[in-house]
Amino acid sequence: MSKHTRVNEDLFDQLYAPVNYFDLTNIEQGRILQFQQEILQLVVLGKDYKAICEKVCLLMEQLLDNAVASVMLLDKEKQCMNVFAAPSVPEECIRQLNGLRPGPGTGSCGNAVFRQEPVFIESTLDDPRWQNIRQLAIDFNILSCWSMPIRSKGDECIGSFALSSFEHRLPSTFHRKLLEIGSFIAGIALEQQKMNEQLYLSSKVFENSTEAILIADASKIIVSINKALHKITGYAEEEVIGKPVSIVTSIRHGSNFFQKIWQSVKQHNHWQGEVWNLHKQGREYPSWFNIIPVRSKNGLISYYLINFSDITDKKKADEIIWRQANYDSLTGLPNRNMFYERLNHDIKSATRNGTGLTVLFIDLDRFKEVNDSLGHSVGDALLVEAAKRLTRCVRETDTVARLGGDEFTIILNGISEPYQTEKIMHTILLELAKPFYLNTKLAYVSASIGATFFPDDASSVELLMKNADQAMYAAKNNGRNCWNCFTSNMRTASEVRSKTAYELRNALKEEQLFLLYQPIVELKTGNVYKAEALIRWQHPERGTIYPGEFIAIAEETNLITDIGDWVFKQAVNQVALWQANFNAGFQISINKSPKQFIDKMGDWVNHLNERGLDGQSIIVEITENLLLDVHELVVKQLLNYRDAGVQVAIDDFGTGYSSLSYLKKFDIDYLKIDRSFISNMDSQSNDRILCEAVITMAHRLGMKVIAEGVETDLQQQLLIAMGCDYGQGNFFSKPMMVDKFEAFLQQN
C-alpha cells in the first residue's frame, strides 16, 4: 500500500467516523444544545412537522455561513426524490431537483440515498458523483455539498438531509455532528403524522438525548426529566419531581451566582455556561448548562427547558492536552513552551518590582555516550533523576525546565548577583557529578552551565536565552563540568558568526563553494557506483571551511535553499557525465536540510526531467529528526520523490530520538548507520550487536544499509559478515575532487 493511499484512507476514516459529543469544544456543544432547545421549543409550541424541518434548515444555515440546507424525500414508490423542505433554495433549483432518481452520478443527495451512507463532496464541479447534474451546480453556484441519509424508525432510508455550500470545503467535526442531528430530527419529524408529530418528536429528543434534560415550571420546580438525568445525577424520577432545580446543583457557587443566571434567562431568553453539580452520592462534578424559557402567548414564562451534561471527562482531557503542551512527558518539568511563558512573566514581574533574575542553561556532558552504551531506557531514567536533582538545588519560587534532549534551563527569581548564582551552579555541578544508580546500571555524567543576568546582560527573553546558550557553550569549550557567565566577548563571538553569515551570502556569487565526492562501496563486490557529494567553502582569507562551520548559519539565514539548489544542480551535472562515461546506473547522494523541505517542491524533480535523467540518479539524504515532526510539505515532497523515482536515505541513523516507529510510515530506501557505531566496533562490542540489529530490521523493511565511517579492514569484514550492503569511509577513500574520483573509478 502506498503512502499516498494510506493518507487518503486516514482522511476518509476521520471524515466518516462517528462524532462523539465530547470531541466538540464547549462553544460547539453550547451551539448544539441551543439548536436542540430551539427545536424542542417548536415541539412544545405545537408546530407541524414541515415547519419543524424548515426550522431545522434555517438553524443549520445560521450555524454554517454561506450555505443552504434542504430535505429531500423518496416518493411512495421509492424511485424518485423530491424537495420537501428548503426555505432558502431558489424555486427554479427546487423545480430542477424534483424527480431526482438516486444513483452514483446524481449528486450528494442521490448518492447518499443510493449508497445509504453519508456523502461529503468537496468540489461538485469535478467530482464524478455529480456528473449527471453538473449543470445545476454551475447554474446555482453549488461548490460543495454534504448529504446525510434520513432514516425512518425502522432504519429504512426515506430521504436525505443536505448542506449545500457556495465554497469548496469539507465538513468539520462540528458540522458532521450538525448533519447527524439534523438528519436524525428530520427522520423523526417525517416518521409521524401531522396530528401526533410534536409529541413524538419531543419524546424522542427528550428521552434519547445523552445530555440530562429537565423541565421546570415558572417557580423552578421540576416537572419532568429524561433518562439521562438519572444516569448523570443518580436521582430517580420520583426523587426530583416536585423538587427545586437546585437539588442537582452544588452549593459552592452561592446564591448570587444563580440569581444572575435566572436574571440572564429572563433578559436574554437563554443562558449557558459551566455549573458545578452535586451527584446524589455527594460527589461534585462540572457540567455544561443550557437554559431557555418557554413563554406563553402573553409573554410570561411558563416553563424552563434545561439541558446539561457531565463534562468531567472533557475537562480531564483538556487538562491532559494542556499538560502535554506545557510539560515534558518524561521528567514532568515545564517544557520549552511553558518555560518561555514563565520567563516572560518573571521578567515583567522583576521589572515592576525593581529586582533581577538569573537564567541558567544546563547541558549534560557525554549524555549521548550513556544512550549509546547503556540504551535509551537508561538514558531516559538518567534524565528523570537529573531533573529531580536540579529541582532540589533551587527554591520553590524558581523554575526548572527541560528544553529537550539533555538540555535544561532554570530561572532564579530575585537573584542577580554573580556570587549567589555561582553558589547554586556549584551545587548543581556537585549533584550531577554524583553516580546515577539506574536499576542495575551505573552511569556518570557531568554538566556544562551557562548563566546570564537580567537586567544587566539583557532585558528580553530572546537575548537572555541567547546569552545563556553562548555561556554554556563556552563552558563546554573550557573542558566541561564547569560553569561560565555571559560576557561581552561572547557577544563578539556572536558578531563573528554574523560576519560569517554575511560572507556566506557572497560565497555562491563568487564561486567559493565546491564539491568533493566520497565513494560508497558495495561491500560484497567492491564495486563503486554510488558517491556522496560533500560541500566545502574555499574562503579567500580563512582557507577551506568545512560544512560544520557554516551549514547551521545557512539554515538560520535561509541561505540553505540557494546553497542546496546549487549542490543539487552540480551533482546532477556530474552524475550525467559519470553515467555516460562509467556506469549508466551511477548515483550521487546529496544531503537535504529540513529547512529545504519547506520550500519549492517540484524544482529538483523538474530539473532531473529537463536533463533527461532517471529519478534514481539522485539519492536524497535526510535526518531522523525530520521524521519526528512531519510538516505537511515534507510529506508532499517525500511523495513527490517516490513518484519520480528519487531514492531517500536516512543519514546518521541511530543518533536521532525514537524514530524507529516512523520508518514504516515513509518510503525509505537506505539507512546510513552513523559513524559513532562503526568507529569502536569489534566482534564483541555492543555496537556490533546494534549494527546487526539495524541491518536485519532494515532488510525486513525492504531497505538497504550503508555503514558510514569505515576505517579498518576489520570493520569492513564484520559489516560483510552482518550482511551490510554498502560501506563509506576513509578505509576506501577520503572525499576527492572530480578528477581524482574519476581516476579512482578507473582503478576499480
HUCORJO-V794126 format. One record per residue. RES is the residue in one small letter. PSI is psi as a letter, one per 20 degrees, with the letter a starting at -180 (none if undefined). NEAR is the number of other C-alpha atoms within 12 Angstrom. Layout:
<<RES & PSI & NEAR> <RES & PSI & NEAR>>
//
This chain:
<<m & p & 12> <s & q & 16> <k & h & 24> <h & g & 21> <t & g & 13> <r & g & 18> <v & g & 19> <n & g & 14> <e & g & 16> <d & g & 14> <l & g & 15> <f & g & 19> <d & g & 13> <q & g & 17> <l & h & 25> <y & j & 27> <a & q & 19> <p & q & 20> <v & p & 22> <n & p & 17> <y & h & 31> <f & j & 29> <d & i & 23> <l & q & 26> <t & r & 20> <n & h & 27> <i & g & 21> <e & h & 24> <q & g & 35> <g & g & 31> <r & h & 31> <i & g & 38> <l & g & 40> <q & g & 34> <f & g & 34> <q & h & 41> <q & g & 39> <e & h & 33> <i & g & 42> <l & h & 40> <q & h & 34> <l & g & 29> <v & g & 36> <v & h & 30> <l & i & 23> <g & k & 22> <k & q & 26> <d & r & 26> <y & h & 34> <k & h & 33> <a & h & 27> <i & g & 39> <c & g & 44> <e & h & 34> <k & h & 34> <v & g & 45> <c & g & 39> <l & g & 29> <l & h & 33> <m & g & 43> <e & h & 30> <q & h & 22> <l & i & 29> <l & o & 29> <d & q & 18> <n & l & 22> <a & q & 34> <v & q & 38> <a & q & 45> <s & q & 47> <v & p & 52> <m & q & 45> <l & q & 42> <l & q & 34> <d & r & 20> <k & h & 11> <e & i & 11> <k & k & 19> <q & h & 20> <c & q & 26> <m & q & 35> <n & q & 31> <v & p & 36> <f & g & 34> <a & p & 34> <a & m & 38> <p & h & 27> <s & j & 27> <v & p & 30> <p & q & 20> <e & h & 15> <e & h & 14> <c & g & 26> <i & g & 24> <r & g & 17> <q & h & 22> <l & h & 35> <n & p & 26> <g & j & 22> <l & p & 35> <r & p & 31> <p & p & 37> <g & r & 25> <p & i & 24> <g & j & 25> <t & l & 33> <g & a & 44> <s & g & 51> <c & g & 51> <g & h & 47> <n & g & 39> <a & g & 40> <v & h & 39> <f & g & 33> <r & i & 24> <q & l & 26> <e & q & 27> <p & q & 37> <v & o & 39> <f & o & 38> <i & p & 36> <e & h & 30> <s & o & 29> <t & i & 38> <l & i & 28> <d & j & 22> <d & p & 26> <p & i & 20> <r & i & 31> <w & j & 34> <q & h & 23> <n & h & 25> <i & k & 32> <r & h & 27> <q & h & 21> <l & g & 25> <a & h & 31> <i & g & 19> <d & h & 17> <f & j & 27> <n & k & 25> <i & o & 36> <l & h & 34> <s & q & 37> <c & p & 45> <w & p & 47> <s & q & 44> <m & p & 47> <p & q & 42> <i & p & 41> <r & q & 33> <s & r & 23> <k & h & 20> <g & j & 11> <d & k & 15> <e & p & 18> <c & p & 36> <i & i & 41> <g & a & 48> <s & q & 53> <f & p & 55> <a & q & 53> <l & o & 51> <s & p & 44> <s & q & 34> <f & k & 28> <e & q & 25> <h & p & 23> <r & r & 24> <l & q & 30> <p & q & 34> <s & r & 24> <t & g & 24> <f & g & 30> <h & h & 36> <r & h & 37> <k & g & 33> <l & g & 43> <l & g & 44> <e & g & 36> <i & g & 36> <g & g & 42> <s & h & 40> <f & g & 35> <i & g & 47> <a & h & 47> <g & g & 40> <i & g & 37> <a & g & 45> <l & i & 38> <e & h & 31> <q & r & 23> <q & q & 16> <k & h & 21> <m & h & 16> <n & j & 20> <e & g & 31> <q & g & 34> <l & g & 27> <y & g & 29> <l & g & 39> <s & h & 35> <s & h & 24> <k & g & 29> <v & g & 37> <f & g & 35> <e & h & 25> <n & i & 23> <s & p & 32> <t & i & 26> <e & q & 36> <a & p & 37> <i & p & 44> <l & q & 44> <i & p & 39> <a & q & 30> <d & a & 27> <a & h & 24> <s & j & 19> <k & k & 28> <i & p & 25> <i & p & 30> <v & i & 27> <s & q & 32> <i & r & 39> <n & r & 35> <k & h & 25> <a & h & 26> <l & g & 37> <h & g & 28> <k & h & 22> <i & g & 33> <t & i & 37> <g & i & 24> <y & p & 25> <a & r & 20> <e & g & 22> <e & i & 15> <e & i & 21> <v & h & 28> <i & p & 25> <g & i & 21> <k & q & 23> <p & q & 22> <v & h & 33> <s & i & 27> <i & h & 25> <v & i & 42> <t & q & 31> <s & q & 26> <i & j & 21> <r & h & 17> <h & h & 20> <g & r & 15> <s & h & 14> <n & h & 12> <f & g & 19> <f & h & 27> <q & g & 14> <k & h & 18> <i & g & 27> <w & h & 28> <q & h & 18> <s & h & 20> <v & g & 28> <k & g & 24> <q & h & 14> <h & j & 15> <n & k & 27> <h & q & 29> <w & p & 32> <q & q & 34> <g & a & 30> <e & p & 30> <v & p & 32> <w & p & 31> <n & r & 34> <l & o & 26> <h & q & 26> <k & h & 22> <q & j & 13> <g & i & 17> <r & p & 18> <e & q & 24> <y & q & 30> <p & q & 29> <s & q & 35> <w & o & 37> <f & q & 38> <n & p & 40> <i & p & 42> <i & q & 41> <p & q & 38> <v & o & 32> <r & q & 22> <s & r & 16> <k & h & 9> <n & j & 8> <g & i & 12> <l & q & 15> <i & p & 23> <s & h & 25> <y & r & 30> <y & p & 39> <l & p & 45> <i & p & 45> <n & q & 46> <f & q & 44> <s & q & 39> <d & o & 36> <i & k & 32> <t & g & 22> <d & h & 17> <k & g & 25> <k & h & 23> <k & g & 16> <a & g & 17> <d & h & 19> <e & h & 15> <i & g & 16> <i & g & 15> <w & g & 19> <r & h & 20> <q & h & 21> <a & i & 19> <n & i & 24> <y & q & 27> <d & p & 30> <s & h & 22> <l & g & 26> <t & i & 31> <g & j & 24> <l & q & 34> <p & q & 34> <n & a & 33> <r & g & 27> <n & g & 22> <m & h & 27> <f & g & 33> <y & h & 29> <e & g & 21> <r & h & 29> <l & g & 37> <n & g & 25> <h & g & 20> <d & h & 34> <i & g & 32> <k & g & 22> <s & g & 18> <a & h & 26> <t & g & 19> <r & h & 11> <n & i & 13> <g & k & 17> <t & r & 22> <g & r & 31> <l & r & 41> <t & p & 45> <v & p & 57> <l & p & 52> <f & o & 47> <i & p & 47> <d & p & 45> <l & p & 41> <d & p & 30> <r & k & 23> <f & h & 32> <k & h & 29> <e & h & 23> <v & g & 28> <n & g & 32> <d & h & 30> <s & h & 27> <l & i & 25> <g & q & 25> <h & h & 23> <s & h & 20> <v & h & 27> <g & g & 35> <d & g & 28> <a & h & 28> <l & g & 37> <l & g & 40> <v & g & 29> <e & h & 30> <a & g & 44> <a & g & 37> <k & g & 25> <r & g & 25> <l & g & 41> <t & h & 32> <r & i & 20> <c & i & 27> <v & r & 29> <r & r & 17> <e & h & 14> <t & i & 17> <d & r & 28> <t & p & 36> <v & p & 41> <a & q & 44> <r & o & 39> <l & h & 33> <g & q & 26> <g & c & 31> <d & k & 35> <e & p & 34> <f & q & 42> <t & q & 46> <i & p & 50> <i & o & 48> <l & n & 40> <n & p & 35> <g & j & 26> <i & o & 33> <s & j & 28> <e & p & 25> <p & h & 27> <y & h & 15> <q & g & 21> <t & g & 33> <e & h & 26> <k & g & 17> <i & g & 31> <m & h & 36> <h & g & 27> <t & g & 25> <i & g & 37> <l & g & 30> <l & g & 24> <e & g & 27> <l & h & 37> <a & i & 25> <k & q & 21> <p & q & 18> <f & o & 28> <y & o & 18> <l & n & 22> <n & d & 14> <t & j & 10> <k & q & 19> <l & p & 18> <a & q & 33> <y & p & 32> <v & r & 32> <s & a & 34> <a & q & 40> <s & p & 43> <i & p & 46> <g & q & 46> <a & q & 48> <t & q & 47> <f & p & 43> <f & p & 40> <p & j & 26> <d & g & 25> <d & h & 31> <a & r & 27> <s & j & 26> <s & q & 24> <v & g & 29> <e & g & 20> <l & h & 24> <l & g & 37> <m & h & 36> <k & g & 28> <n & g & 39> <a & h & 41> <d & g & 36> <q & g & 37> <a & h & 39> <m & g & 40> <y & h & 34> <a & h & 32> <a & h & 30> <k & g & 26> <n & h & 18> <n & j & 17> <g & i & 18> <r & r & 26> <n & l & 34> <c & r & 33> <w & r & 41> <n & p & 36> <c & q & 37> <f & p & 38> <t & r & 26> <s & h & 17> <n & h & 15> <m & h & 26> <r & h & 23> <t & g & 15> <a & h & 19> <s & h & 24> <e & h & 15> <v & h & 17> <r & g & 23> <s & h & 20> <k & g & 17> <t & g & 27> <a & g & 25> <y & g & 20> <e & h & 27> <l & h & 37> <r & h & 26> <n & i & 22> <a & g & 26> <l & g & 27> <k & h & 13> <e & j & 15> <e & l & 18> <q & i & 25> <l & q & 32> <f & r & 29> <l & q & 36> <l & q & 32> <y & p & 38> <q & p & 37> <p & q & 44> <i & o & 40> <v & p & 36> <e & o & 27> <l & h & 31> <k & h & 19> <t & h & 15> <g & j & 21> <n & q & 24> <v & o & 34> <y & k & 36> <k & q & 36> <a & q & 46> <e & p & 44> <a & p & 40> <l & p & 34> <i & q & 36> <r & q & 30> <w & o & 32> <q & n & 24> <h & p & 23> <p & h & 16> <e & h & 11> <r & i & 13> <g & b & 12> <t & p & 19> <i & p & 23> <y & q & 20> <p & h & 25> <g & h & 15> <e & i & 21> <f & i & 34> <i & g & 33> <a & h & 22> <i & h & 26> <a & h & 32> <e & g & 26> <e & h & 21> <t & j & 23> <n & j & 25> <l & i & 28> <i & h & 32> <t & g & 30> <d & g & 29> <i & g & 39> <g & g & 36> <d & h & 28> <w & g & 29> <v & g & 34> <f & g & 37> <k & h & 27> <q & g & 30> <a & h & 40> <v & g & 37> <n & g & 25> <q & g & 34> <v & h & 40> <a & g & 29> <l & g & 23> <w & h & 29> <q & h & 26> <a & h & 15> <n & h & 16> <f & g & 25> <n & p & 22> <a & i & 18> <g & j & 23> <f & q & 34> <q & q & 39> <i & p & 44> <s & p & 44> <i & q & 41> <n & q & 36> <k & p & 40> <s & q & 33> <p & h & 34> <k & h & 30> <q & i & 34> <f & h & 36> <i & m & 24> <d & b & 25> <k & p & 20> <m & h & 23> <g & i & 23> <d & g & 24> <w & g & 37> <v & g & 35> <n & g & 21> <h & h & 25> <l & g & 28> <n & g & 19> <e & h & 16> <r & i & 19> <g & k & 16> <l & q & 30> <d & q & 28> <g & h & 33> <q & j & 31> <s & h & 42> <i & p & 45> <i & p & 42> <v & p & 44> <e & p & 37> <i & r & 34> <t & q & 34> <e & g & 34> <n & h & 26> <l & h & 32> <l & i & 32> <l & h & 22> <d & m & 17> <v & p & 22> <h & q & 19> <e & h & 17> <l & h & 21> <v & g & 27> <v & g & 27> <k & g & 23> <q & g & 35> <l & h & 40> <l & h & 29> <n & g & 27> <y & g & 36> <r & g & 27> <d & h & 21> <a & i & 26> <g & j & 24> <v & p & 34> <q & q & 35> <v & p & 41> <a & q & 40> <i & o & 43> <d & q & 35> <d & l & 29> <f & p & 37> <g & i & 34> <t & i & 28> <g & a & 25> <y & o & 28> <s & l & 21> <s & i & 24> <l & h & 24> <s & i & 13> <y & i & 21> <l & h & 30> <k & i & 21> <k & i & 23> <f & q & 37> <d & n & 33> <i & p & 37> <d & h & 32> <y & q & 37> <l & p & 43> <k & o & 46> <i & p & 42> <d & q & 33> <r & h & 27> <s & h & 28> <f & h & 35> <i & h & 41> <s & h & 27> <n & j & 25> <m & p & 31> <d & a & 23> <s & i & 21> <q & i & 11> <s & q & 19> <n & h & 22> <d & h & 31> <r & g & 33> <i & g & 23> <l & g & 30> <c & g & 41> <e & h & 30> <a & g & 22> <v & g & 34> <i & g & 33> <t & g & 22> <m & g & 24> <a & g & 31> <h & h & 22> <r & h & 14> <l & j & 22> <g & k & 18> <m & q & 28> <k & q & 30> <v & p & 43> <i & p & 45> <a & p & 48> <e & q & 41> <g & k & 34> <v & p & 38> <e & i & 25> <t & r & 23> <d & h & 21> <l & g & 19> <q & g & 35> <q & g & 37> <q & h & 25> <l & g & 29> <l & h & 42> <i & g & 28> <a & h & 18> <m & i & 27> <g & j & 27> <c & q & 40> <d & g & 37> <y & q & 38> <g & q & 47> <q & p & 40> <g & r & 33> <n & i & 25> <f & h & 24> <f & g & 32> <s & q & 30> <k & r & 25> <p & p & 27> <m & q & 27> <m & r & 24> <v & g & 27> <d & g & 16> <k & h & 18> <f & h & 31> <e & h & 27> <a & h & 16> <f & g & 25> <l & h & 30> <q & h & 16> <q & h & 12> <n & none & 19>>
//
